Each structure stands twice: as C-alpha cells, then as structure tokens.
C-alpha cells in the first residue's frame, strides 16, 4: 500500500520524495553484517587450506553458485578441485553449514526496521545473490524471513544482480512499479543497475550513513514508521531525566 511521507526535518526533500510502496532489501551486508574474519577459521579448518587460497577459490566460483549453475555441493567440489584438495561428503556437508554461519551475523537495526515496516503494512522484499544451500540454510535458521512479501533468491531464477532482468523479475513478483520500490544494496554496481531501470535506490555502506541519507532524501517518516518514544515511569522521555550521579 502507498506510504505517506511527512518528514518535518526536511520539508523540501519530503516534497520531492516519490511514493514508496515497497522496500526491497539485499540480504548480505544489508540485513546481515560482513563476515567476521574469525568466521573464516572453521572453513580453513575443514578444508585444511590457508586463508589466501581459500578466499581466492571461494569467490572464483561464487557467481556460478549464485546463478544456480552450481549447487552447494558442486560449488564446494569446484573449490576443492581448484585448490588441489579432496573433500568427502561429510566435509562438504560441514562446509555448507559453516558457510551459512559465515553470513548469519545480523545487522539488527536493519532487520528490526524491516519488521516495523511489515507491522505497519508496508510491503517488503529481499533480492539476494545466493545459492541453493545457502538460501535453504538461512530460511531454516531465521524464521523472520517468512515475514517478507517476497524473497527473490538468484539461484531460483538462474540469474544474478546486476543483470537488469532480475530487478524486473523482482518488481513483477512484488506487483509494484520500479519507481515505487526503494531498493537497498551494498554494491554500487547493483544500485546503479536498479537506478537505471527507474528504481529508487540507496547504496548501503553503514547504518549511520544510511540513516542520514534517508532523512536527507525525505524518507524520514518511512524510516521512523512504528517507533514509539520510550518514557520513564514519571511520563518523561529518558533524556529528560536527571543525569545519573558520577
């Protein structure tokens, strides 16, 4: 449903802001945090590889995994072959689980904002470059993913961002014109591809920068949807209370 804007902090930006019916999130490094460097240690342990060759092969075949050219198991077979190691089925199963863990550190402010949008009746979706076993693992781990109107996983469509076709597929699935979708992604090439198709876009680099850009562009009311000011027992805002003794 359309969401009315009334950003009193920046009236000029508010007047210029187009209507947003749907907020479309990337998953990795938007709803999740970047992988902790320590999270790579279990992958090194299972494969027996040092980080440098593991990283090189991990990313070399990732696009094929995201596009559904490779399944989770054939992806790890390709990584193994490229690094000259052999993995047994039990090791591959373990690597699939550890890979999900690698991308499971949540960006809680963004996850909570998505939930507030959903409670307020604003349509939400996810458009993520992701392989089959990764998507299945995240869905099993995070029941809140079912709260999105659509989760568009790249492997299911056999295409990946920044292919323009995947953005149009997402708009079609969400029954929303691109001009009325706010798309949030951490990669500039994905944001640029969506913007070229008429989507409203925000390049996510950090939560603090995201908040500032949203308000500058007149999306403050969307950002603040569902928030309730907390009050003390005396009915005052916490910041109105006397400072604690030092």
Phi, psi and omega in degrees: 000152179297146179244120182284140179257144176207062184280099183288344181287337183209083187297322181296317178294323180298316182296329182274345186289126176290165179290138174245120176262334186217139173252123183248119185257141158286157176270296187293124178068017167235296173278338173248162173276163171300149179301135173293134178308327180292338182289345177281343185301314179300325177295319177296321182295315182291318184277337186077012182265151168287163186298320185299307178293328178295312179300315183301314181283325178304313183276335182301321185255006187291324181296320177295325176294312181297326182276359180080007174293323176246144169275175178304317183287318179288335174298311181290330172298320180293318177300315181297313181298322182291334182257000176077025177246169176240134179243134174273167183303323180295321178294320179297317178301317179295319179296322178299318180291318180293324179297320176298316179301325181301328183250025185253003175281113190274142170275085192302320178300324179285321177297318180292323177296317177302319179294322179293320176301316181296318179295331180276356178090011176278132180292142179225151176213166173237134173233107189227138168283112189200144179273172187297309183291328177295312179299315180299320180293318180292319179298319179292328185277327187237092179301335181296342178298334180290349179284347179279144180297323177214136168245110182259107180261131188301322185299329181292332182261356182058036176205165184213156172300141011263028176303121182305328184298328184288329177291320178293324175298320179295315179299319178297316180296328182271358180053043183222137176293143179309323182297340182252016176248130172262115183255131184237122184213153181271352184253128184299322183293328178288318178298316181296319180295319179292317180298324179295337179267001177100002176291149165279139189222152170225128175274113184274119176243325175201160182296320182296316178294322178300313179301315182296315181294319179302317182288321179297329183265008174086017181259022184298320181293324175295320180295324186267001185304134175081358180281139177242124178295132178280143179230153177283176180298332179278000177089010180260155172295147181306322182289348178274349182286159180295143179297149180292150178294142180261000000 
